[in-house]
Amino acid sequence: MNQPVLGRRQFSVGLGAAALGGFQLAHAQSEGRIVLGQSAAFTGPAAQLGVQFNLGAKLFFDQLNAQGGVGKRTVEIRTMDDGYEPDRCAENTRKLIAEDVFALFGYIGTPTSLAAMPIFTKEKVPFFGPFTGAEALRQPFNRLIFHVRASYYDETALIVRQLTNLGLKKIAVFYQNDAYGKAGLDGVTKALTELKLSPVATATVERNSTDVKAAVDKLVPAKPDAVVQITAYASAASFVRAARKAGFGGTFYNVSFVGTQALADELGKDGAGVVVSQVVPSPYQPSRQITREFLEAIKKGGDKVQANYSSMEGFLAARIFTEGLRQAQGSGRPTRESLITGIESLGSQVISGFPVTYSATSHAASKFVEMSMLTGDGRVRT
């Protein structure tokens, strides 16, 4: 099903400035509000991931607050820009915790989240809904980390299954040279190994770079049937264009972290046929309850938020977090410990039509994955 025509990069970036506004240095918690801390990319080549996730989450929380919040407490997000760089993310995390945020929420990326992990683990601060599917944040189990999305193993298993079912077995991997890229490469390799196959070639790109020449020169001569890309939208788009120019006639597959709408915007007509795995329901199909709620919230908010997969994930994460917060509240003021046990107590249930499962021994809510395809006019089809 095709999505409606939506705003482009200029629309998104303008909203991003609003998402960054209002960062205050005051002590975070007060009797009447719950403040969450988010370090994410709001500038640089991965900015649309942070911008859109934040806008979706804020859309939910703003409307929740207008209805009285949770236990008469509002929920707010305090944002800090890390540019998708681990060192900046670590410093932001220290600052947010020093300002006594209640929990950390919606961090973007694997290397950044891993840089924050020893800091929030030491300080015992919950870490909810990171925009990453890396196993390093799932195993070994850390009771402070709560995942909404499926893992990269789940995504890459479906990608490999779809490709091999189509008879496409010569699969190359173009991956970001960091913890995220290696997590995706591990997933593809694991899925291929189970079929007694292996990648025909691999090549890397540096984080926040679009210099893909060396990768093209290495992968295209291997003549793969398909290239699985484990990177963000700017470098992914650069590789698609350069590989096609070099004569590659195969298909391109991406995991959800790429940023689907941002990739479609970057590629335009060159996006036709590019495939992206998704870990949240389509934001364009109102047959699903969470999508109806999301689209209705956008309309109620004055159509200031773009409906895309990244903003949908932020909205969904905020929706599920709120259910955990309601459990944490009990008869008094919620604490970090009561938030952890509150989310765990959600168990297996369906929230706005989206199945989740939390427990005291598993904080990975979902294994939902489906495929989508870009069209040549900047749209996404599922």
VOVEXMAR-387172 format. One line per 2 residues: their letters; for each residue x, y, z of C-alpha. Coordinates in nm, 3 decimals, always signed. Example, Ala and Ser with C-alpha at 12.3 -4.5 7.8 and 13.67 -1.06 7.14 Angstrom:
<nodes>
as> +1.230:-0.450:+0.780; +1.367:-0.106:+0.714
</nodes>
This chain:
<nodes>
mn> +0.000:+0.000:+0.000; +0.143:+0.338:-0.090
qp> +0.180:+0.614:+0.164; +0.037:+0.959:+0.099
vl> +0.271:+1.223:-0.040; +0.468:+1.364:+0.252
gr> +0.704:+1.650:+0.322; +1.067:+1.632:+0.224
rq> +1.397:+1.710:+0.389; +1.325:+2.080:+0.438
fs> +1.008:+1.995:+0.630; +1.192:+1.747:+0.851
vg> +1.494:+1.964:+0.929; +1.274:+2.258:+1.025
lg> +1.097:+2.040:+1.277; +1.433:+1.917:+1.405
aa> +1.521:+2.264:+1.525; +1.205:+2.263:+1.731
al> +1.294:+1.924:+1.879; +1.621:+2.067:+2.008
gg> +1.468:+2.373:+2.167; +1.419:+2.429:+2.535
fq> +1.715:+2.242:+2.684; +1.739:+2.373:+3.038
la> +2.004:+2.320:+3.302; +1.762:+2.316:+3.591
ha> +1.732:+2.011:+3.814; +1.515:+1.772:+3.616
qs> +1.262:+1.623:+3.853; +0.987:+1.807:+4.032
eg> +0.668:+1.692:+4.199; +0.460:+1.762:+3.890
ri> +0.670:+1.614:+3.610; +0.875:+1.318:+3.493
vl> +1.177:+1.418:+3.283; +1.338:+1.172:+3.043
gq> +1.683:+1.228:+2.895; +1.756:+1.165:+2.528
sa> +2.100:+1.188:+2.368; +2.064:+1.142:+1.993
af> +2.180:+1.267:+1.655; +1.999:+1.593:+1.586
tg> +2.268:+1.724:+1.348; +2.495:+1.556:+1.095
pa> +2.440:+1.275:+0.842; +2.220:+1.071:+1.081
aq> +2.017:+1.368:+1.211; +1.682:+1.256:+1.071
lg> +1.687:+0.946:+1.289; +1.702:+1.149:+1.610
vq> +1.477:+1.427:+1.484; +1.196:+1.201:+1.369
fn> +1.204:+0.961:+1.666; +1.192:+1.257:+1.903
lg> +0.902:+1.421:+1.721; +0.697:+1.101:+1.733
ak> +0.761:+1.049:+2.104; +0.695:+1.413:+2.187
lf> +0.369:+1.399:+1.991; +0.246:+1.121:+2.219
fd> +0.369:+1.278:+2.543; +0.230:+1.623:+2.457
ql> -0.117:+1.481:+2.407; -0.082:+1.261:+2.717
na> +0.011:+1.571:+2.917; -0.286:+1.764:+2.780
qg> -0.505:+1.493:+2.931; -0.340:+1.522:+3.273
gv> -0.029:+1.309:+3.223; +0.023:+1.005:+3.446
gk> -0.096:+1.054:+3.801; -0.118:+1.430:+3.735
rt> +0.250:+1.431:+3.637; +0.358:+1.546:+3.293
ve> +0.620:+1.356:+3.094; +0.889:+1.560:+2.919
ir> +1.193:+1.476:+2.708; +1.518:+1.666:+2.760
tm> +1.729:+1.639:+2.445; +2.103:+1.664:+2.384
dd> +2.269:+1.637:+2.043; +2.548:+1.381:+2.008
gy> +2.580:+1.388:+1.628; +2.587:+1.006:+1.634
ep> +2.932:+1.015:+1.798; +2.998:+0.786:+2.101
dr> +3.221:+1.027:+2.297; +2.963:+1.305:+2.277
ca> +2.690:+1.063:+2.376; +2.884:+0.950:+2.683
en> +2.935:+1.310:+2.793; +2.568:+1.392:+2.734
tr> +2.467:+1.089:+2.940; +2.679:+1.203:+3.232
kl> +2.519:+1.549:+3.216; +2.165:+1.416:+3.191
ia> +2.215:+1.183:+3.488; +2.378:+1.465:+3.687
ed> +2.062:+1.667:+3.625; +1.864:+1.379:+3.774
vf> +1.653:+1.272:+3.477; +1.415:+0.993:+3.576
al> +1.521:+0.762:+3.291; +1.703:+0.767:+2.957
fg> +1.485:+0.729:+2.650; +1.517:+0.687:+2.274
yi> +1.893:+0.687:+2.227; +1.985:+0.653:+1.859
gt> +2.240:+0.395:+1.749; +2.458:+0.109:+1.866
pt> +2.800:+0.275:+1.924; +2.638:+0.565:+2.109
sl> +2.421:+0.340:+2.326; +2.721:+0.120:+2.406
aa> +2.918:+0.429:+2.511; +2.637:+0.524:+2.748
mp> +2.585:+0.174:+2.890; +2.861:+0.165:+3.157
if> +2.753:+0.511:+3.276; +2.382:+0.444:+3.322
tk> +2.457:+0.094:+3.455; +2.680:+0.234:+3.729
ek> +2.420:+0.497:+3.821; +2.128:+0.248:+3.796
vp> +1.927:+0.464:+3.554; +1.671:+0.284:+3.330
ff> +1.740:+0.296:+2.955; +1.423:+0.261:+2.750
gp> +1.357:+0.215:+2.379; +1.699:+0.254:+2.214
ft> +1.687:+0.282:+1.833; +1.915:-0.018:+1.779
ga> +1.880:-0.394:+1.751; +2.236:-0.489:+1.848
ea> +2.292:-0.805:+2.052; +2.554:-0.628:+2.263
lr> +2.270:-0.434:+2.429; +2.065:-0.752:+2.479
qp> +2.322:-1.010:+2.586; +2.432:-1.038:+2.859
fn> +2.101:-0.932:+3.014; +2.099:-0.586:+3.174
rl> +1.787:-0.522:+3.382; +1.811:-0.146:+3.318
if> +1.768:-0.180:+2.938; +1.423:-0.218:+2.782
hv> +1.384:-0.279:+2.409; +1.076:-0.204:+2.201
ra> +1.208:-0.308:+1.860; +1.314:-0.649:+1.728
sy> +1.684:-0.730:+1.708; +1.917:-0.703:+1.409
yd> +1.933:-1.083:+1.418; +1.555:-1.087:+1.364
et> +1.581:-0.837:+1.077; +1.874:-0.996:+0.898
al> +1.722:-1.344:+0.932; +1.413:-1.226:+0.743
iv> +1.623:-1.046:+0.480; +1.835:-1.356:+0.414
rq> +1.528:-1.581:+0.410; +1.354:-1.358:+0.156
lt> +1.661:-1.335:-0.068; +1.736:-1.708:-0.065
nl> +1.369:-1.795:-0.120; +1.397:-1.585:-0.438
gl> +1.702:-1.790:-0.538; +1.943:-1.502:-0.465
kk> +2.229:-1.665:-0.276; +2.528:-1.447:-0.369
ia> +2.488:-1.188:-0.095; +2.741:-0.913:-0.018
vf> +2.741:-0.689:+0.289; +2.819:-0.316:+0.293
yq> +2.848:-0.213:+0.656; +2.938:+0.077:+0.879
nd> +3.280:+0.028:+1.039; +3.162:+0.034:+1.400
ay> +2.959:-0.166:+1.651; +2.635:-0.114:+1.457
gk> +2.776:-0.229:+1.125; +2.947:-0.529:+1.281
ag> +2.625:-0.626:+1.462; +2.441:-0.629:+1.129
ld> +2.723:-0.817:+0.956; +2.712:-1.078:+1.233
gv> +2.337:-1.115:+1.179; +2.369:-1.165:+0.802
tk> +2.660:-1.407:+0.847; +2.469:-1.605:+1.111
al> +2.161:-1.635:+0.888; +2.370:-1.740:+0.587
te> +2.572:-1.991:+0.791; +2.249:-2.167:+0.891
lk> +2.194:-2.220:+0.516; +2.556:-2.331:+0.464
ls> +2.631:-2.006:+0.282; +2.856:-1.706:+0.351
pv> +2.883:-1.347:+0.223; +3.047:-1.335:-0.121
at> +3.216:-1.007:-0.025; +3.212:-0.743:+0.247
at> +3.320:-0.378:+0.256; +3.293:-0.090:+0.499
ve> +3.223:+0.282:+0.528; +3.318:+0.501:+0.822
rn> +3.044:+0.634:+1.048; +2.914:+0.978:+0.939
st> +3.098:+0.945:+0.604; +2.969:+0.913:+0.248
dv> +3.303:+0.809:+0.097; +3.197:+0.478:-0.057
ka> +3.443:+0.448:-0.348; +3.657:+0.176:-0.189
av> +3.348:-0.025:-0.099; +3.209:-0.002:-0.452
dk> +3.543:-0.102:-0.600; +3.547:-0.411:-0.376
lv> +3.185:-0.525:-0.389; +3.075:-0.467:-0.749
pa> +3.344:-0.695:-0.904; +3.221:-0.979:-0.679
kp> +2.896:-0.971:-0.881; +2.658:-1.031:-0.590
da> +2.286:-1.088:-0.649; +2.212:-0.846:-0.365
vv> +2.390:-0.613:-0.125; +2.270:-0.589:+0.235
qi> +2.350:-0.242:+0.371; +2.410:-0.194:+0.743
ta> +2.457:+0.181:+0.764; +2.262:+0.509:+0.786
ya> +2.071:+0.681:+0.506; +2.337:+0.920:+0.372
sa> +2.605:+0.657:+0.311; +2.345:+0.402:+0.198
as> +2.216:+0.641:-0.069; +2.570:+0.722:-0.181
fv> +2.648:+0.352:-0.219; +2.331:+0.276:-0.416
ra> +2.406:+0.551:-0.667; +2.777:+0.472:-0.698
ar> +2.724:+0.096:-0.728; +2.464:+0.139:-1.001
ka> +2.692:+0.380:-1.184; +2.965:+0.115:-1.164
gf> +2.736:-0.137:-1.334; +2.577:-0.322:-1.042
gg> +2.236:-0.451:-1.148; +2.133:-0.639:-0.833
tf> +1.909:-0.541:-0.543; +1.975:-0.346:-0.224
yn> +1.843:-0.446:+0.118; +1.868:-0.237:+0.436
vs> +1.786:-0.287:+0.803; +1.543:-0.045:+0.969
fv> +1.810:+0.174:+1.129; +1.888:+0.320:+0.786
gt> +1.597:+0.565:+0.823; +1.344:+0.474:+0.556
qa> +1.190:+0.809:+0.469; +1.527:+0.985:+0.491
la> +1.670:+0.725:+0.250; +1.374:+0.774:+0.016
de> +1.429:+1.151:+0.028; +1.801:+1.113:-0.043
lg> +1.749:+0.876:-0.337; +1.437:+1.019:-0.502
kd> +1.380:+0.834:-0.831; +1.693:+0.627:-0.767
ga> +1.518:+0.463:-0.473; +1.292:+0.245:-0.686
gv> +1.318:-0.118:-0.572; +1.538:-0.057:-0.266
vv> +1.414:-0.277:+0.020; +1.411:-0.195:+0.393
sq> +1.317:-0.428:+0.679; +1.090:-0.266:+0.941
vv> +1.043:-0.332:+1.313; +0.727:-0.127:+1.367
ps> +0.397:-0.142:+1.177; +0.359:+0.074:+0.869
py> +0.272:+0.435:+0.956; +0.068:+0.451:+0.635
qp> -0.184:+0.169:+0.694; -0.468:+0.279:+0.925
sr> -0.599:-0.078:+0.941; -0.368:-0.118:+1.242
qi> -0.473:+0.034:+1.573; -0.136:+0.191:+1.663
tr> -0.121:+0.349:+1.316; -0.470:+0.492:+1.352
ef> -0.375:+0.641:+1.689; -0.055:+0.782:+1.540
le> -0.224:+0.942:+1.238; -0.506:+1.079:+1.454
ai> -0.249:+1.230:+1.691; -0.069:+1.396:+1.399
kk> -0.396:+1.546:+1.278; -0.493:+1.659:+1.628
gg> -0.148:+1.819:+1.667; -0.195:+2.031:+1.355
dk> -0.009:+1.809:+1.106; +0.329:+1.929:+1.234
vq> +0.482:+1.580:+1.246; +0.568:+1.377:+0.937
an> +0.430:+1.022:+0.937; +0.727:+0.791:+0.878
ys> +0.876:+0.480:+1.035; +1.116:+0.670:+1.263
sm> +0.850:+0.901:+1.408; +0.617:+0.601:+1.439
eg> +0.879:+0.417:+1.645; +0.915:+0.717:+1.875
fl> +0.537:+0.735:+1.918; +0.515:+0.361:+1.990
aa> +0.804:+0.374:+2.237; +0.634:+0.659:+2.425
ri> +0.304:+0.467:+2.425; +0.461:+0.155:+2.576
ft> +0.676:+0.351:+2.823; +0.361:+0.521:+2.950
eg> +0.199:+0.185:+3.026; +0.504:+0.090:+3.231
lr> +0.498:+0.427:+3.407; +0.133:+0.376:+3.502
qa> +0.229:+0.044:+3.663; +0.523:+0.211:+3.838
qg> +0.311:+0.482:+3.990; +0.113:+0.255:+4.219
sg> -0.016:+0.464:+4.505; +0.274:+0.704:+4.520
rp> +0.551:+0.880:+4.330; +0.722:+0.647:+4.081
tr> +1.086:+0.559:+4.136; +1.343:+0.416:+3.897
es> +1.308:+0.078:+4.066; +0.929:+0.085:+4.045
li> +0.958:+0.177:+3.675; +1.170:-0.134:+3.612
tg> +0.930:-0.363:+3.795; +0.633:-0.181:+3.643
ie> +0.751:-0.245:+3.287; +0.835:-0.604:+3.371
sl> +0.485:-0.648:+3.514; +0.332:-0.569:+3.175
gs> +0.401:-0.930:+3.082; +0.257:-1.043:+2.749
qv> -0.015:-0.812:+2.623; -0.126:-0.618:+2.319
is> -0.081:-0.241:+2.347; -0.272:-0.046:+2.081
gf> -0.271:-0.358:+1.867; +0.106:-0.414:+1.902
pv> +0.205:-0.733:+2.091; +0.475:-0.689:+2.358
ty> +0.629:-0.924:+2.612; +0.832:-0.812:+2.913
sa> +0.933:-1.011:+3.219; +1.191:-1.011:+3.496
ts> +1.425:-1.213:+3.274; +1.353:-1.067:+2.929
ha> +1.333:-0.700:+2.831; +1.303:-0.753:+2.454
as> +0.940:-0.666:+2.384; +0.901:-0.763:+2.021
kf> +1.019:-0.980:+1.733; +0.798:-0.802:+1.479
ve> +0.969:-0.761:+1.139; +0.822:-0.700:+0.794
ms> +0.959:-0.579:+0.462; +0.900:-0.254:+0.275
ml> +1.013:-0.121:-0.063; +1.091:+0.230:-0.184
tg> +0.922:+0.354:-0.499; +1.071:+0.598:-0.749
dg> +0.869:+0.893:-0.622; +0.987:+0.906:-0.261
rv> +0.719:+0.678:-0.123; +0.731:+0.353:+0.074
rt> +0.528:+0.043:-0.010; +0.462:-0.249:+0.225
</nodes>
